[in-house]
Amino acid sequence: MHPIIIVVWCDYDFGIISLKQSMEFGRSAYTKFNNPDFVKLAESFGAIGYRAKNTEEFSKVLEKAKKSTTVPVIIAIDVDYSANLILLESSRDTF
């Protein structure tokens, strides 16, 4: 049986919206929020929860998650969307 693995990207913000607002208006408004603790939330439903703070941690956690064959796994990954500015600027050149 294959594991069910759910990956949740946590940035505590509407990241791309904040970035677009900052580019257009010089600041963002009403885009910050707090995420629940997805590890505890997963465990409260009988699933396994992991948190990864970087790609190295994610690789290790993913290997652990693959071993679960009877219980779903949720992996919460902290992400920083500030690199999206690079993506937005490069996409302007293609459109």
PyMOL Python script that loads the backbone (N, CA, C, O; Angstrom):
from pymol import cmd

cmd.read_pdbstr("""\
ATOM      1  N   MET A   1       0.839  -1.186   0.000  1.00  0.00           N
ATOM      2  CA  MET A   1       0.000   0.000   0.000  1.00  0.00           C
ATOM      3  C   MET A   1       0.880   1.244   0.000  1.00  0.00           C
ATOM      4  O   MET A   1       1.896   1.287   0.694  1.00  0.00           O
ATOM      5  N   HIS A   2       0.498   2.249  -0.769  1.00  0.00           N
ATOM      6  CA  HIS A   2       1.268   3.485  -0.865  1.00  0.00           C
ATOM      7  C   HIS A   2       0.797   4.489   0.183  1.00  0.00           C
ATOM      8  O   HIS A   2      -0.384   4.534   0.527  1.00  0.00           O
ATOM      9  N   PRO A   3       1.727   5.289   0.683  1.00  0.00           N
ATOM     10  CA  PRO A   3       1.338   6.281   1.691  1.00  0.00           C
ATOM     11  C   PRO A   3       0.571   7.446   1.063  1.00  0.00           C
ATOM     12  O   PRO A   3       0.734   7.755  -0.117  1.00  0.00           O
ATOM     13  N   ILE A   4      -0.259   8.078   1.873  1.00  0.00           N
ATOM     14  CA  ILE A   4      -0.896   9.330   1.470  1.00  0.00           C
ATOM     15  C   ILE A   4      -0.093  10.427   2.143  1.00  0.00           C
ATOM     16  O   ILE A   4      -0.033  10.501   3.370  1.00  0.00           O
ATOM     17  N   ILE A   5       0.520  11.271   1.340  1.00  0.00           N
ATOM     18  CA  ILE A   5       1.364  12.346   1.864  1.00  0.00           C
ATOM     19  C   ILE A   5       0.811  13.669   1.346  1.00  0.00           C
ATOM     20  O   ILE A   5       0.657  13.871   0.142  1.00  0.00           O
ATOM     21  N   ILE A   6       0.523  14.552   2.274  1.00  0.00           N
ATOM     22  CA  ILE A   6      -0.005  15.873   1.939  1.00  0.00           C
ATOM     23  C   ILE A   6       1.055  16.904   2.334  1.00  0.00           C
ATOM     24  O   ILE A   6       1.547  16.901   3.463  1.00  0.00           O
ATOM     25  N   VAL A   7       1.396  17.775   1.400  1.00  0.00           N
ATOM     26  CA  VAL A   7       2.377  18.823   1.668  1.00  0.00           C
ATOM     27  C   VAL A   7       1.652  20.158   1.738  1.00  0.00           C
ATOM     28  O   VAL A   7       0.904  20.519   0.829  1.00  0.00           O
ATOM     29  N   VAL A   8       1.882  20.890   2.829  1.00  0.00           N
ATOM     30  CA  VAL A   8       1.260  22.195   3.043  1.00  0.00           C
ATOM     31  C   VAL A   8       2.366  23.244   3.064  1.00  0.00           C
ATOM     32  O   VAL A   8       3.303  23.154   3.856  1.00  0.00           O
ATOM     33  N   TRP A   9       2.248  24.242   2.183  1.00  0.00           N
ATOM     34  CA  TRP A   9       3.222  25.338   2.126  1.00  0.00           C
ATOM     35  C   TRP A   9       2.774  26.424   3.087  1.00  0.00           C
ATOM     36  O   TRP A   9       1.669  26.948   2.948  1.00  0.00           O
ATOM     37  N   CYS A  10       3.613  26.776   4.067  1.00  0.00           N
ATOM     38  CA  CYS A  10       3.260  27.755   5.100  1.00  0.00           C
ATOM     39  C   CYS A  10       4.093  29.019   4.939  1.00  0.00           C
ATOM     40  O   CYS A  10       5.304  29.006   5.157  1.00  0.00           O
ATOM     41  N   ASP A  11       3.441  30.099   4.559  1.00  0.00           N
ATOM     42  CA  ASP A  11       4.175  31.366   4.470  1.00  0.00           C
ATOM     43  C   ASP A  11       3.562  32.452   5.355  1.00  0.00           C
ATOM     44  O   ASP A  11       4.095  33.561   5.413  1.00  0.00           O
ATOM     45  N   TYR A  12       2.467  32.165   6.037  1.00  0.00           N
ATOM     46  CA  TYR A  12       1.845  33.091   6.973  1.00  0.00           C
ATOM     47  C   TYR A  12       1.485  34.415   6.303  1.00  0.00           C
ATOM     48  O   TYR A  12       1.518  35.477   6.925  1.00  0.00           O
ATOM     49  N   ASP A  13       1.147  34.325   5.040  1.00  0.00           N
ATOM     50  CA  ASP A  13       0.905  35.526   4.256  1.00  0.00           C
ATOM     51  C   ASP A  13       0.256  35.083   2.942  1.00  0.00           C
ATOM     52  O   ASP A  13       0.417  33.937   2.522  1.00  0.00           O
ATOM     53  N   PHE A  14      -0.462  35.976   2.308  1.00  0.00           N
ATOM     54  CA  PHE A  14      -0.852  35.730   0.925  1.00  0.00           C
ATOM     55  C   PHE A  14       0.320  36.241   0.099  1.00  0.00           C
ATOM     56  O   PHE A  14       0.258  37.321  -0.489  1.00  0.00           O
ATOM     57  N   GLY A  15       1.400  35.442   0.063  1.00  0.00           N
ATOM     58  CA  GLY A  15       2.705  35.868  -0.427  1.00  0.00           C
ATOM     59  C   GLY A  15       2.718  36.579  -1.755  1.00  0.00           C
ATOM     60  O   GLY A  15       3.260  37.680  -1.851  1.00  0.00           O
ATOM     61  N   ILE A  16       2.147  35.997  -2.772  1.00  0.00           N
ATOM     62  CA  ILE A  16       2.206  36.603  -4.099  1.00  0.00           C
ATOM     63  C   ILE A  16       1.356  37.868  -4.154  1.00  0.00           C
ATOM     64  O   ILE A  16       1.694  38.808  -4.874  1.00  0.00           O
ATOM     65  N   ILE A  17       0.267  37.902  -3.408  1.00  0.00           N
ATOM     66  CA  ILE A  17      -0.580  39.093  -3.356  1.00  0.00           C
ATOM     67  C   ILE A  17       0.168  40.224  -2.645  1.00  0.00           C
ATOM     68  O   ILE A  17       0.142  41.369  -3.095  1.00  0.00           O
ATOM     69  N   SER A  18       0.837  39.899  -1.531  1.00  0.00           N
ATOM     70  CA  SER A  18       1.635  40.909  -0.830  1.00  0.00           C
ATOM     71  C   SER A  18       2.697  41.488  -1.741  1.00  0.00           C
ATOM     72  O   SER A  18       2.927  42.697  -1.757  1.00  0.00           O
ATOM     73  N   LEU A  19       3.337  40.620  -2.493  1.00  0.00           N
ATOM     74  CA  LEU A  19       4.391  41.052  -3.396  1.00  0.00           C
ATOM     75  C   LEU A  19       3.853  41.985  -4.478  1.00  0.00           C
ATOM     76  O   LEU A  19       4.453  43.020  -4.770  1.00  0.00           O
ATOM     77  N   LYS A  20       2.725  41.613  -5.067  1.00  0.00           N
ATOM     78  CA  LYS A  20       2.126  42.462  -6.104  1.00  0.00           C
ATOM     79  C   LYS A  20       1.676  43.802  -5.529  1.00  0.00           C
ATOM     80  O   LYS A  20       1.848  44.841  -6.166  1.00  0.00           O
ATOM     81  N   GLN A  21       1.098  43.781  -4.321  1.00  0.00           N
ATOM     82  CA  GLN A  21       0.689  45.036  -3.685  1.00  0.00           C
ATOM     83  C   GLN A  21       1.904  45.924  -3.435  1.00  0.00           C
ATOM     84  O   GLN A  21       1.862  47.129  -3.683  1.00  0.00           O
ATOM     85  N   SER A  22       2.987  45.324  -2.943  1.00  0.00           N
ATOM     86  CA  SER A  22       4.200  46.098  -2.673  1.00  0.00           C
ATOM     87  C   SER A  22       4.765  46.709  -3.943  1.00  0.00           C
ATOM     88  O   SER A  22       5.227  47.851  -3.941  1.00  0.00           O
ATOM     89  N   MET A  23       4.727  45.948  -5.024  1.00  0.00           N
ATOM     90  CA  MET A  23       5.242  46.454  -6.294  1.00  0.00           C
ATOM     91  C   MET A  23       4.373  47.601  -6.819  1.00  0.00           C
ATOM     92  O   MET A  23       4.888  48.575  -7.368  1.00  0.00           O
ATOM     93  N   GLU A  24       3.065  47.481  -6.649  1.00  0.00           N
ATOM     94  CA  GLU A  24       2.135  48.476  -7.195  1.00  0.00           C
ATOM     95  C   GLU A  24       1.978  49.707  -6.296  1.00  0.00           C
ATOM     96  O   GLU A  24       1.930  50.837  -6.783  1.00  0.00           O
ATOM     97  N   PHE A  25       1.899  49.476  -4.972  1.00  0.00           N
ATOM     98  CA  PHE A  25       1.559  50.554  -4.049  1.00  0.00           C
ATOM     99  C   PHE A  25       2.652  50.891  -3.036  1.00  0.00           C
ATOM    100  O   PHE A  25       2.507  51.825  -2.247  1.00  0.00           O
ATOM    101  N   GLY A  26       3.748  50.126  -3.060  1.00  0.00           N
ATOM    102  CA  GLY A  26       4.836  50.388  -2.119  1.00  0.00           C
ATOM    103  C   GLY A  26       4.670  49.731  -0.765  1.00  0.00           C
ATOM    104  O   GLY A  26       5.545  49.856   0.092  1.00  0.00           O
ATOM    105  N   ARG A  27       3.579  49.042  -0.559  1.00  0.00           N
ATOM    106  CA  ARG A  27       3.331  48.306   0.694  1.00  0.00           C
ATOM    107  C   ARG A  27       2.214  47.294   0.463  1.00  0.00           C
ATOM    108  O   ARG A  27       1.473  47.383  -0.516  1.00  0.00           O
ATOM    109  N   SER A  28       2.105  46.346   1.364  1.00  0.00           N
ATOM    110  CA  SER A  28       0.993  45.392   1.290  1.00  0.00           C
ATOM    111  C   SER A  28      -0.005  45.700   2.399  1.00  0.00           C
ATOM    112  O   SER A  28       0.341  46.336   3.394  1.00  0.00           O
ATOM    113  N   ALA A  29      -1.238  45.249   2.224  1.00  0.00           N
ATOM    114  CA  ALA A  29      -2.285  45.497   3.214  1.00  0.00           C
ATOM    115  C   ALA A  29      -3.177  44.272   3.357  1.00  0.00           C
ATOM    116  O   ALA A  29      -3.633  43.703   2.365  1.00  0.00           O
ATOM    117  N   TYR A  30      -3.417  43.880   4.580  1.00  0.00           N
ATOM    118  CA  TYR A  30      -4.373  42.822   4.925  1.00  0.00           C
ATOM    119  C   TYR A  30      -4.039  41.463   4.304  1.00  0.00           C
ATOM    120  O   TYR A  30      -4.938  40.717   3.915  1.00  0.00           O
ATOM    121  N   THR A  31      -2.774  41.153   4.215  1.00  0.00           N
ATOM    122  CA  THR A  31      -2.392  39.864   3.640  1.00  0.00           C
ATOM    123  C   THR A  31      -1.691  38.958   4.643  1.00  0.00           C
ATOM    124  O   THR A  31      -1.460  37.785   4.347  1.00  0.00           O
ATOM    125  N   LYS A  32      -1.347  39.468   5.813  1.00  0.00           N
ATOM    126  CA  LYS A  32      -0.662  38.660   6.833  1.00  0.00           C
ATOM    127  C   LYS A  32      -1.690  37.888   7.649  1.00  0.00           C
ATOM    128  O   LYS A  32      -2.756  38.412   7.971  1.00  0.00           O
ATOM    129  N   PHE A  33      -1.372  36.657   7.977  1.00  0.00           N
ATOM    130  CA  PHE A  33      -2.241  35.857   8.831  1.00  0.00           C
ATOM    131  C   PHE A  33      -1.397  34.790   9.525  1.00  0.00           C
ATOM    132  O   PHE A  33      -0.204  34.654   9.254  1.00  0.00           O
ATOM    133  N   ASN A  34      -2.012  34.060  10.395  1.00  0.00           N
ATOM    134  CA  ASN A  34      -1.308  33.025  11.133  1.00  0.00           C
ATOM    135  C   ASN A  34      -1.845  31.668  10.717  1.00  0.00           C
ATOM    136  O   ASN A  34      -3.059  31.469  10.668  1.00  0.00           O
ATOM    137  N   ASN A  35      -0.963  30.742  10.420  1.00  0.00           N
ATOM    138  CA  ASN A  35      -1.385  29.381  10.089  1.00  0.00           C
ATOM    139  C   ASN A  35      -1.572  28.569  11.360  1.00  0.00           C
ATOM    140  O   ASN A  35      -0.942  28.857  12.377  1.00  0.00           O
ATOM    141  N   PRO A  36      -2.425  27.564  11.315  1.00  0.00           N
ATOM    142  CA  PRO A  36      -2.499  26.656  12.464  1.00  0.00           C
ATOM    143  C   PRO A  36      -1.219  25.827  12.517  1.00  0.00           C
ATOM    144  O   PRO A  36      -0.447  25.802  11.559  1.00  0.00           O
ATOM    145  N   ASP A  37      -1.008  25.167  13.616  1.00  0.00           N
ATOM    146  CA  ASP A  37       0.111  24.233  13.728  1.00  0.00           C
ATOM    147  C   ASP A  37      -0.327  22.957  13.011  1.00  0.00           C
ATOM    148  O   ASP A  37      -1.032  22.131  13.590  1.00  0.00           O
ATOM    149  N   PHE A  38       0.085  22.794  11.757  1.00  0.00           N
ATOM    150  CA  PHE A  38      -0.375  21.669  10.955  1.00  0.00           C
ATOM    151  C   PHE A  38       0.108  20.325  11.480  1.00  0.00           C
ATOM    152  O   PHE A  38      -0.540  19.305  11.247  1.00  0.00           O
ATOM    153  N   VAL A  39       1.234  20.307  12.184  1.00  0.00           N
ATOM    154  CA  VAL A  39       1.716  19.054  12.786  1.00  0.00           C
ATOM    155  C   VAL A  39       0.725  18.605  13.861  1.00  0.00           C
ATOM    156  O   VAL A  39       0.294  17.451  13.874  1.00  0.00           O
ATOM    157  N   LYS A  40       0.372  19.514  14.752  1.00  0.00           N
ATOM    158  CA  LYS A  40      -0.592  19.178  15.813  1.00  0.00           C
ATOM    159  C   LYS A  40      -1.970  18.883  15.221  1.00  0.00           C
ATOM    160  O   LYS A  40      -2.673  17.991  15.694  1.00  0.00           O
ATOM    161  N   LEU A  41      -2.349  19.625  14.195  1.00  0.00           N
ATOM    162  CA  LEU A  41      -3.638  19.391  13.556  1.00  0.00           C
ATOM    163  C   LEU A  41      -3.689  17.986  12.957  1.00  0.00           C
ATOM    164  O   LEU A  41      -4.681  17.275  13.117  1.00  0.00           O
ATOM    165  N   ALA A  42      -2.632  17.592  12.275  1.00  0.00           N
ATOM    166  CA  ALA A  42      -2.562  16.243  11.701  1.00  0.00           C
ATOM    167  C   ALA A  42      -2.690  15.194  12.800  1.00  0.00           C
ATOM    168  O   ALA A  42      -3.465  14.245  12.683  1.00  0.00           O
ATOM    169  N   GLU A  43      -1.921  15.382  13.864  1.00  0.00           N
ATOM    170  CA  GLU A  43      -1.940  14.416  14.964  1.00  0.00           C
ATOM    171  C   GLU A  43      -3.309  14.355  15.642  1.00  0.00           C
ATOM    172  O   GLU A  43      -3.716  13.295  16.117  1.00  0.00           O
ATOM    173  N   SER A  44      -4.023  15.487  15.691  1.00  0.00           N
ATOM    174  CA  SER A  44      -5.346  15.483  16.321  1.00  0.00           C
ATOM    175  C   SER A  44      -6.355  14.654  15.532  1.00  0.00           C
ATOM    176  O   SER A  44      -7.374  14.231  16.078  1.00  0.00           O
ATOM    177  N   PHE A  45      -6.075  14.420  14.249  1.00  0.00           N
ATOM    178  CA  PHE A  45      -6.931  13.585  13.410  1.00  0.00           C
ATOM    179  C   PHE A  45      -6.391  12.166  13.271  1.00  0.00           C
ATOM    180  O   PHE A  45      -6.928  11.374  12.497  1.00  0.00           O
ATOM    181  N   GLY A  46      -5.326  11.834  14.018  1.00  0.00           N
ATOM    182  CA  GLY A  46      -4.760  10.496  13.957  1.00  0.00           C
ATOM    183  C   GLY A  46      -3.761  10.302  12.831  1.00  0.00           C
ATOM    184  O   GLY A  46      -3.334   9.178  12.567  1.00  0.00           O
ATOM    185  N   ALA A  47      -3.384  11.383  12.165  1.00  0.00           N
ATOM    186  CA  ALA A  47      -2.377  11.313  11.102  1.00  0.00           C
ATOM    187  C   ALA A  47      -1.002  11.591  11.714  1.00  0.00           C
ATOM    188  O   ALA A  47      -0.889  11.896  12.901  1.00  0.00           O
ATOM    189  N   ILE A  48       0.022  11.482  10.899  1.00  0.00           N
ATOM    190  CA  ILE A  48       1.376  11.817  11.319  1.00  0.00           C
ATOM    191  C   ILE A  48       1.688  13.202  10.777  1.00  0.00           C
ATOM    192  O   ILE A  48       1.388  13.497   9.620  1.00  0.00           O
ATOM    193  N   GLY A  49       2.283  14.048  11.594  1.00  0.00           N
ATOM    194  CA  GLY A  49       2.640  15.388  11.155  1.00  0.00           C
ATOM    195  C   GLY A  49       4.122  15.646  11.271  1.00  0.00           C
ATOM    196  O   GLY A  49       4.750  15.278  12.264  1.00  0.00           O
ATOM    197  N   TYR A  50       4.683  16.281  10.255  1.00  0.00           N
ATOM    198  CA  TYR A  50       6.088  16.684  10.257  1.00  0.00           C
ATOM    199  C   TYR A  50       6.172  18.136   9.826  1.00  0.00           C
ATOM    200  O   TYR A  50       5.294  18.640   9.127  1.00  0.00           O
ATOM    201  N   ARG A  51       7.238  18.804  10.250  1.00  0.00           N
ATOM    202  CA  ARG A  51       7.533  20.165   9.798  1.00  0.00           C
ATOM    203  C   ARG A  51       8.928  20.156   9.205  1.00  0.00           C
ATOM    204  O   ARG A  51       9.843  19.537   9.749  1.00  0.00           O
ATOM    205  N   ALA A  52       9.086  20.851   8.080  1.00  0.00           N
ATOM    206  CA  ALA A  52      10.392  21.011   7.443  1.00  0.00           C
ATOM    207  C   ALA A  52      10.663  22.496   7.268  1.00  0.00           C
ATOM    208  O   ALA A  52       9.799  23.243   6.807  1.00  0.00           O
ATOM    209  N   LYS A  53      11.849  22.916   7.633  1.00  0.00           N
ATOM    210  CA  LYS A  53      12.197  24.338   7.523  1.00  0.00           C
ATOM    211  C   LYS A  53      13.114  24.629   6.346  1.00  0.00           C
ATOM    212  O   LYS A  53      13.380  25.792   6.041  1.00  0.00           O
ATOM    213  N   ASN A  54      13.604  23.581   5.679  1.00  0.00           N
ATOM    214  CA  ASN A  54      14.470  23.791   4.518  1.00  0.00           C
ATOM    215  C   ASN A  54      14.455  22.527   3.649  1.00  0.00           C
ATOM    216  O   ASN A  54      13.856  21.519   4.026  1.00  0.00           O
ATOM    217  N   THR A  55      15.099  22.582   2.515  1.00  0.00           N
ATOM    218  CA  THR A  55      15.049  21.455   1.572  1.00  0.00           C
ATOM    219  C   THR A  55      15.727  20.213   2.128  1.00  0.00           C
ATOM    220  O   THR A  55      15.285  19.095   1.862  1.00  0.00           O
ATOM    221  N   GLU A  56      16.789  20.395   2.893  1.00  0.00           N
ATOM    222  CA  GLU A  56      17.463  19.230   3.484  1.00  0.00           C
ATOM    223  C   GLU A  56      16.540  18.507   4.461  1.00  0.00           C
ATOM    224  O   GLU A  56      16.451  17.279   4.448  1.00  0.00           O
ATOM    225  N   GLU A  57      15.857  19.272   5.305  1.00  0.00           N
ATOM    226  CA  GLU A  57      14.896  18.672   6.234  1.00  0.00           C
ATOM    227  C   GLU A  57      13.761  18.002   5.476  1.00  0.00           C
ATOM    228  O   GLU A  57      13.315  16.916   5.845  1.00  0.00           O
ATOM    229  N   PHE A  58      13.289  18.658   4.405  1.00  0.00           N
ATOM    230  CA  PHE A  58      12.182  18.087   3.638  1.00  0.00           C
ATOM    231  C   PHE A  58      12.554  16.718   3.076  1.00  0.00           C
ATOM    232  O   PHE A  58      11.745  15.792   3.130  1.00  0.00           O
ATOM    233  N   SER A  59      13.748  16.577   2.545  1.00  0.00           N
ATOM    234  CA  SER A  59      14.176  15.285   1.992  1.00  0.00           C
ATOM    235  C   SER A  59      14.147  14.192   3.046  1.00  0.00           C
ATOM    236  O   SER A  59      13.688  13.081   2.782  1.00  0.00           O
ATOM    237  N   LYS A  60      14.634  14.504   4.235  1.00  0.00           N
ATOM    238  CA  LYS A  60      14.648  13.520   5.327  1.00  0.00           C
ATOM    239  C   LYS A  60      13.231  13.177   5.783  1.00  0.00           C
ATOM    240  O   LYS A  60      12.901  12.010   5.997  1.00  0.00           O
ATOM    241  N   VAL A  61      12.406  14.203   5.928  1.00  0.00           N
ATOM    242  CA  VAL A  61      11.024  14.002   6.372  1.00  0.00           C
ATOM    243  C   VAL A  61      10.236  13.208   5.330  1.00  0.00           C
ATOM    244  O   VAL A  61       9.427  12.350   5.685  1.00  0.00           O
ATOM    245  N   LEU A  62      10.465  13.487   4.065  1.00  0.00           N
ATOM    246  CA  LEU A  62       9.759  12.770   3.006  1.00  0.00           C
ATOM    247  C   LEU A  62      10.094  11.277   3.044  1.00  0.00           C
ATOM    248  O   LEU A  62       9.218  10.437   2.838  1.00  0.00           O
ATOM    249  N   GLU A  63      11.337  10.955   3.303  1.00  0.00           N
ATOM    250  CA  GLU A  63      11.719   9.539   3.405  1.00  0.00           C
ATOM    251  C   GLU A  63      10.991   8.866   4.568  1.00  0.00           C
ATOM    252  O   GLU A  63      10.542   7.727   4.441  1.00  0.00           O
ATOM    253  N   LYS A  64      10.871   9.562   5.698  1.00  0.00           N
ATOM    254  CA  LYS A  64      10.110   9.022   6.836  1.00  0.00           C
ATOM    255  C   LYS A  64       8.638   8.848   6.460  1.00  0.00           C
ATOM    256  O   LYS A  64       8.020   7.831   6.774  1.00  0.00           O
ATOM    257  N   ALA A  65       8.094   9.856   5.785  1.00  0.00           N
ATOM    258  CA  ALA A  65       6.674   9.840   5.422  1.00  0.00           C
ATOM    259  C   ALA A  65       6.346   8.674   4.500  1.00  0.00           C
ATOM    260  O   ALA A  65       5.266   8.091   4.603  1.00  0.00           O
ATOM    261  N   LYS A  66       7.248   8.331   3.615  1.00  0.00           N
ATOM    262  CA  LYS A  66       7.019   7.232   2.670  1.00  0.00           C
ATOM    263  C   LYS A  66       6.874   5.886   3.364  1.00  0.00           C
ATOM    264  O   LYS A  66       6.334   4.941   2.789  1.00  0.00           O
ATOM    265  N   LYS A  67       7.354   5.798   4.592  1.00  0.00           N
ATOM    266  CA  LYS A  67       7.284   4.530   5.335  1.00  0.00           C
ATOM    267  C   LYS A  67       5.902   4.288   5.951  1.00  0.00           C
ATOM    268  O   LYS A  67       5.601   3.172   6.375  1.00  0.00           O
ATOM    269  N   SER A  68       5.076   5.311   6.002  1.00  0.00           N
ATOM    270  CA  SER A  68       3.742   5.156   6.571  1.00  0.00           C
ATOM    271  C   SER A  68       2.817   4.536   5.532  1.00  0.00           C
ATOM    272  O   SER A  68       2.563   5.130   4.484  1.00  0.00           O
ATOM    273  N   THR A  69       2.321   3.356   5.822  1.00  0.00           N
ATOM    274  CA  THR A  69       1.432   2.680   4.874  1.00  0.00           C
ATOM    275  C   THR A  69      -0.005   2.588   5.371  1.00  0.00           C
ATOM    276  O   THR A  69      -0.891   2.157   4.633  1.00  0.00           O
ATOM    277  N   THR A  70      -0.240   2.989   6.612  1.00  0.00           N
ATOM    278  CA  THR A  70      -1.597   2.873   7.152  1.00  0.00           C
ATOM    279  C   THR A  70      -2.177   4.201   7.628  1.00  0.00           C
ATOM    280  O   THR A  70      -3.384   4.311   7.839  1.00  0.00           O
ATOM    281  N   VAL A  71      -1.330   5.202   7.797  1.00  0.00           N
ATOM    282  CA  VAL A  71      -1.770   6.481   8.337  1.00  0.00           C
ATOM    283  C   VAL A  71      -1.330   7.605   7.396  1.00  0.00           C
ATOM    284  O   VAL A  71      -0.176   7.622   6.966  1.00  0.00           O
ATOM    285  N   PRO A  72      -2.221   8.543   7.067  1.00  0.00           N
ATOM    286  CA  PRO A  72      -1.812   9.681   6.235  1.00  0.00           C
ATOM    287  C   PRO A  72      -0.746  10.528   6.937  1.00  0.00           C
ATOM    288  O   PRO A  72      -0.661  10.552   8.165  1.00  0.00           O
ATOM    289  N   VAL A  73       0.051  11.210   6.145  1.00  0.00           N
ATOM    290  CA  VAL A  73       1.114  12.069   6.661  1.00  0.00           C
ATOM    291  C   VAL A  73       0.937  13.472   6.096  1.00  0.00           C
ATOM    292  O   VAL A  73       0.684  13.656   4.905  1.00  0.00           O
ATOM    293  N   ILE A  74       1.076  14.449   6.973  1.00  0.00           N
ATOM    294  CA  ILE A  74       1.061  15.841   6.546  1.00  0.00           C
ATOM    295  C   ILE A  74       2.438  16.429   6.823  1.00  0.00           C
ATOM    296  O   ILE A  74       2.964  16.319   7.931  1.00  0.00           O
ATOM    297  N   ILE A  75       3.015  17.056   5.796  1.00  0.00           N
ATOM    298  CA  ILE A  75       4.302  17.722   5.951  1.00  0.00           C
ATOM    299  C   ILE A  75       4.069  19.213   5.768  1.00  0.00           C
ATOM    300  O   ILE A  75       3.661  19.657   4.694  1.00  0.00           O
ATOM    301  N   ALA A  76       4.326  19.977   6.808  1.00  0.00           N
ATOM    302  CA  ALA A  76       4.210  21.433   6.747  1.00  0.00           C
ATOM    303  C   ALA A  76       5.595  21.990   6.436  1.00  0.00           C
ATOM    304  O   ALA A  76       6.566  21.700   7.134  1.00  0.00           O
ATOM    305  N   ILE A  77       5.670  22.793   5.380  1.00  0.00           N
ATOM    306  CA  ILE A  77       6.952  23.357   4.957  1.00  0.00           C
ATOM    307  C   ILE A  77       6.892  24.868   5.070  1.00  0.00           C
ATOM    308  O   ILE A  77       6.025  25.512   4.480  1.00  0.00           O
ATOM    309  N   ASP A  78       7.820  25.430   5.833  1.00  0.00           N
ATOM    310  CA  ASP A  78       7.923  26.881   5.915  1.00  0.00           C
ATOM    311  C   ASP A  78       8.575  27.393   4.639  1.00  0.00           C
ATOM    312  O   ASP A  78       9.656  26.941   4.262  1.00  0.00           O
ATOM    313  N   VAL A  79       7.917  28.334   3.976  1.00  0.00           N
ATOM    314  CA  VAL A  79       8.448  28.880   2.722  1.00  0.00           C
ATOM    315  C   VAL A  79       8.534  30.402   2.803  1.00  0.00           C
ATOM    316  O   VAL A  79       7.806  31.048   3.558  1.00  0.00           O
ATOM    317  N   ASP A  80       9.428  30.943   2.015  1.00  0.00           N
ATOM    318  CA  ASP A  80       9.611  32.386   1.907  1.00  0.00           C
ATOM    319  C   ASP A  80       9.354  32.762   0.456  1.00  0.00           C
ATOM    320  O   ASP A  80      10.134  32.420  -0.433  1.00  0.00           O
ATOM    321  N   TYR A  81       8.260  33.464   0.226  1.00  0.00           N
ATOM    322  CA  TYR A  81       7.882  33.807  -1.135  1.00  0.00           C
ATOM    323  C   TYR A  81       8.570  35.060  -1.658  1.00  0.00           C
ATOM    324  O   TYR A  81       8.226  35.533  -2.741  1.00  0.00           O
ATOM    325  N   SER A  82       9.519  35.604  -0.931  1.00  0.00           N
ATOM    326  CA  SER A  82      10.174  36.820  -1.410  1.00  0.00           C
ATOM    327  C   SER A  82      10.920  36.590  -2.725  1.00  0.00           C
ATOM    328  O   SER A  82      11.152  37.541  -3.472  1.00  0.00           O
ATOM    329  N   ALA A  83      11.295  35.359  -3.017  1.00  0.00           N
ATOM    330  CA  ALA A  83      11.962  35.052  -4.287  1.00  0.00           C
ATOM    331  C   ALA A  83      11.001  35.182  -5.463  1.00  0.00           C
ATOM    332  O   ALA A  83      11.435  35.179  -6.615  1.00  0.00           O
ATOM    333  N   ASN A  84       9.723  35.295  -5.197  1.00  0.00           N
ATOM    334  CA  ASN A  84       8.750  35.432  -6.280  1.00  0.00           C
ATOM    335  C   ASN A  84       8.974  36.700  -7.091  1.00  0.00           C
ATOM    336  O   ASN A  84       8.567  36.768  -8.251  1.00  0.00           O
ATOM    337  N   LEU A  85       9.611  37.697  -6.505  1.00  0.00           N
ATOM    338  CA  LEU A  85       9.893  38.914  -7.246  1.00  0.00           C
ATOM    339  C   LEU A  85      10.704  38.590  -8.496  1.00  0.00           C
ATOM    340  O   LEU A  85      10.468  39.167  -9.558  1.00  0.00           O
ATOM    341  N   ILE A  86      11.642  37.683  -8.375  1.00  0.00           N
ATOM    342  CA  ILE A  86      12.449  37.258  -9.524  1.00  0.00           C
ATOM    343  C   ILE A  86      11.554  36.628 -10.585  1.00  0.00           C
ATOM    344  O   ILE A  86      11.708  36.900 -11.775  1.00  0.00           O
ATOM    345  N   LEU A  87      10.623  35.793 -10.153  1.00  0.00           N
ATOM    346  CA  LEU A  87       9.717  35.140 -11.099  1.00  0.00           C
ATOM    347  C   LEU A  87       8.815  36.144 -11.789  1.00  0.00           C
ATOM    348  O   LEU A  87       8.594  36.051 -12.996  1.00  0.00           O
ATOM    349  N   LEU A  88       8.289  37.107 -11.036  1.00  0.00           N
ATOM    350  CA  LEU A  88       7.409  38.111 -11.621  1.00  0.00           C
ATOM    351  C   LEU A  88       8.152  38.980 -12.626  1.00  0.00           C
ATOM    352  O   LEU A  88       7.634  39.280 -13.701  1.00  0.00           O
ATOM    353  N   GLU A  89       9.361  39.380 -12.272  1.00  0.00           N
ATOM    354  CA  GLU A  89      10.131  40.223 -13.178  1.00  0.00           C
ATOM    355  C   GLU A  89      10.482  39.481 -14.462  1.00  0.00           C
ATOM    356  O   GLU A  89      10.445  40.066 -15.545  1.00  0.00           O
ATOM    357  N   SER A  90      10.823  38.193 -14.350  1.00  0.00           N
ATOM    358  CA  SER A  90      11.178  37.434 -15.557  1.00  0.00           C
ATOM    359  C   SER A  90       9.934  37.140 -16.394  1.00  0.00           C
ATOM    360  O   SER A  90      10.037  37.021 -17.615  1.00  0.00           O
ATOM    361  N   SER A  91       8.767  37.020 -15.770  1.00  0.00           N
ATOM    362  CA  SER A  91       7.553  36.753 -16.540  1.00  0.00           C
ATOM    363  C   SER A  91       7.108  37.973 -17.329  1.00  0.00           C
ATOM    364  O   SER A  91       6.437  37.832 -18.351  1.00  0.00           O
ATOM    365  N   ARG A  92       7.464  39.151 -16.881  1.00  0.00           N
ATOM    366  CA  ARG A  92       7.121  40.386 -17.614  1.00  0.00           C
ATOM    367  C   ARG A  92       7.812  40.400 -18.971  1.00  0.00           C
ATOM    368  O   ARG A  92       7.286  40.937 -19.946  1.00  0.00           O
ATOM    369  N   ASP A  93       8.988  39.809 -19.018  1.00  0.00           N
ATOM    370  CA  ASP A  93       9.741  39.784 -20.274  1.00  0.00           C
ATOM    371  C   ASP A  93       9.119  38.845 -21.305  1.00  0.00           C
ATOM    372  O   ASP A  93       9.342  39.005 -22.505  1.00  0.00           O
ATOM    373  N   THR A  94       8.335  37.861 -20.839  1.00  0.00           N
ATOM    374  CA  THR A  94       7.766  36.888 -21.763  1.00  0.00           C
ATOM    375  C   THR A  94       6.372  37.240 -22.238  1.00  0.00           C
ATOM    376  O   THR A  94       5.873  36.634 -23.187  1.00  0.00           O
ATOM    377  N   PHE A  95       5.727  38.216 -21.595  1.00  0.00           N
ATOM    378  CA  PHE A  95       4.360  38.576 -21.990  1.00  0.00           C
ATOM    379  C   PHE A  95       4.323  39.884 -22.704  1.00  0.00           C
ATOM    380  O   PHE A  95       3.252  40.337 -23.106  1.00  0.00           O
TER     381      PHE A  95
END
""", "prot")
cmd.dss("prot")
cmd.show_as("cartoon", "prot")
cmd.util.cbc("prot")
cmd.orient("prot")
